[in-house]
Each structure stands twice: as C-alpha cells, then as structure tokens.
Amino acid sequence: MSGLGVLTHRRLVGVVVVIGVAALVGLAVLWPRGPVLPEDDDAPPLEDLIAGEIHAVELVEGEADDIAGISGELALLEVDVLEGPDAGTRVELEVNTDGFPPIAPGDRVLMDRTTDVDGELRYFITDFQRLPTLFLLLGLFVVTVLVISRWHGLRSLLGLGLSLFLVVRFVVPAIIAGSSPPVVALVGAMAIMIITLYLTHGVNEMTTSAIVGTGGALVLTVGLGLLFIDRGRITGFASDDAVFARFAVENLDLQGLVLAGLIIAALGVLDDVTISQASTVFALHDTDRRLNWSQLFSRAMRVGRDHIASVVNTLFLAYTGASIALLLLFYTGGVPVLEILNSEVLAEEIIKTIVGSLGLIAAVPLTTALAASVAVGRGPDAPPLGQRHPHHGHGHGPVGGAVEAAQEDLTGLDEDERAARAWQRYLEAREADPDPDDRGGSGAR
C-alpha cells in the first residue's frame, strides 16, 4: 500500500478497535448477573405441557354467531396421552374449532393437565406440536446455505449463531434486568456487527471499511430515531406485546423499547448494504488499478443507487407485511386516511421505516468513500482482495491473471470502454479459480 492507503486503513482499524473496546466495556457493565427476574416463593411452579397424538376426530355443527364471527362448530377428539403419569391412556376432549387449524388424526398436540374444583382430572389442548416442522425447515436452510456457499456459508451460520446468542443471553435479559433498552441494543448491535462481519467476510480492508460505514450509519439511525420518536410522541403503548411485557417487567421503558427494536432491525439491513458496497469498490479497483478516488467512488455509487432503491422498497414491504392485519382492520372500519396515519400504531411503523431508510441511504456513500480511500492506496502489484498467496510470475494463474488485467495497457480507450475491457479480463481470470476460500485465503467475497 502507499502511504495514504496505509494511513487510511490504519485509521479505520483504529475506529474498529475503539468500537470494539466500547462494546466489550458495555457488555461487561450491562451483562445481567444473577437471576434476571425476581423469584416468587409463593408462586407454584409451572407444570410441563404433555404431548399427545390425536386418534380420532368427529365434527359437530354448532350455533353460529355472525356478530362474533364464529361458526360454533365443535370437534369431539380422542387423544392418546404420550407423556406424564397417564402415558398410554386415551382421553376424550371437546374443543371449539374456531381459532384452530384443520384437525386430523395423527396430529401431535400439547396439553395442560389440571384438576378442577371437584377434584376431577381434566386435559386441555393448548397448542400444536410445531418443533419437528421447525427443525425440518432449519435443517433445510442449513443444508442449502452449506451447499451453495460452502465455507463462506459455514462462517455465516456461525455468525448467525453468535448473533442469536447475544440477543437471547444479553440483549433481552439486560433489558429485563432494568438497563436502558436503546443502550443495550446499541452495545449488542456493535458487538454483533464486529464479530459477524469479520467472521463471515474475513479480516481485511473490505470488511473493516464496511464495519466503520455500518457503525457510522447506525449512530445516525439512533440519533434520528431518538429525535423523531420523541417528536412523534411515540409511547410504545400502541403494541399489545409491549404492554404485556410492561406487566411482566416492572418499569419497562416502552419508548426506549421502540428505539431498541429499530436499532436491531436497522443493523440487519445495514451490514448487507455496506458489505456489498465495499465489495463493489474493491472489485472495481481490481479491474483497473489506475482509477483514482473520484472515479472509483463514482462507479461504485452507480451500484449503490440501485441498491438503495431496492432495499428501501424492501424495508417498506417488510414493515407493511408485519402490519397487514392492522391495515385490513383500518380499511374495513372506514377510518379516514389522515386519521389512520396519525394513529400511534401506524406512525410508529412509518417512523421506523423512514429512519431506517435514512440510515441505509447514508451508509452507501459513507462506506463507498471509506472503501475507495483504502482501495486507491493499494500497490499496483497487490493481489485482488481475498487472494493473499499469488503465484509467482507475471500473468500466471488466476491471481496473476487478475492483476495483469488490472494493469493491462488500455490507452486509447475512453473511460467506459477501459472499464468494460478490464472488468471482462478480471472475470475471465476469476473463473479459473472462483473460490479463494478453498485455498485458505482471507476471502472477502
């Protein structure tokens, strides 16, 4: 690298170190110690649900209630008890089919075993057994990721596991223990960002640029979220789940919980955008090492603008999908449009969508500028990112071919023609060895 490139990259590494230290301190200070929820010695322990399998089903017509929107249909069930003190016996149950999916023999259910005031033992179906289906879907997901992405996919899955660990063992318990939800979410997000991005994409210039760009955009998102959640008078009480959580957790900051959810959701989109932009910058620079900063930034932003347009629409559709039942309720109720928009439950989603989109938009030029600053400082003989063991000799092997494509004499061509020629040569060289991960490199793409 040239002096400017080394200095820029070192500065970015310094920023990542500062973020990492802050995240570690935050984890150490906020990590819940001891029992998160106070123990109630007077409360009886909850009994485990008992598994059962439906043996027979008989449907009986009932009296419909058009006002309540129920059919009144009943299902007379014979259920084999699979666990507990009554395992091996068969019980008869009567359930209202409204609110249940179609019931058929062979369905696995979960039951609650209770004794009524007369001392009679009763069973009640509380839910269907879904874990086998979930495990099947999870297995399909893991196999698909590993088959398509191989070692890169394995690192992604490890990063996903660490993200889930931090959310389940740190973010949620720390909020329950009384810590500020936005602070906990920001600390958790910074830790997840550094661990998962470096683990998934390797420790290199591209990932470092993406991490700093993600961190900057996330800080902007938090600032905008604080401002507009407060100005929009968002209380957090519009969500039934949040209200129930407040009953379970004393003095829970529901407004802060809204911002915490925004932080975690924004991170999931930002890291995808920033990695894509940083990868684009280094790929473009590998095609033509003579590109200066402004040319590299300009070309990468062409991709970035397309990415912004598609991901902003994705954010809108994601929040709309989460609120579709509410939109149906408003639409059928004949509520005026402006009144719908003014309601807290919809205003909260609008603020989340727009604030998240603003953070996303800011992340693209920020990450592109950072990555371009590092990329232009690389020496003309430096191998493409992710290939740290070039073959000896000029133009031999895929790495040498890629570097040769980057240094080919393309004088006499205009900028667009030179870029197209260099990119084609680069792709041809990469096709000979498309996966640097299999050679043990620090593969970034």
Secondary structure as GFF3:
##gff-version 3
##sequence-region A 1 445
A	DSSP	alpha_helix	3	30	.	.	.	ID=ss1
A	DSSP	beta_strand	50	60	.	.	.	ID=ss2
A	DSSP	beta_strand	74	81	.	.	.	ID=ss3
A	DSSP	beta_strand	90	96	.	.	.	ID=ss4
A	DSSP	beta_strand	108	115	.	.	.	ID=ss5
A	DSSP	beta_strand	121	128	.	.	.	ID=ss6
A	DSSP	alpha_helix	131	166	.	.	.	ID=ss7
A	DSSP	pi_helix	167	171	.	.	.	ID=ss8
A	DSSP	alpha_helix	172	176	.	.	.	ID=ss9
A	DSSP	alpha_helix	181	201	.	.	.	ID=ss10
A	DSSP	alpha_helix	205	231	.	.	.	ID=ss11
A	DSSP	alpha_helix	240	248	.	.	.	ID=ss12
A	DSSP	alpha_helix	254	287	.	.	.	ID=ss13
A	DSSP	alpha_helix	293	322	.	.	.	ID=ss14
A	DSSP	alpha_helix	324	332	.	.	.	ID=ss15
A	DSSP	alpha_helix	337	342	.	.	.	ID=ss16
A	DSSP	alpha_helix	344	375	.	.	.	ID=ss17
A	DSSP	alpha_helix	397	407	.	.	.	ID=ss18
A	DSSP	alpha_helix	415	431	.	.	.	ID=ss19
A	DSSP	three_ten_helix	436	439	.	.	.	ID=ss20
###
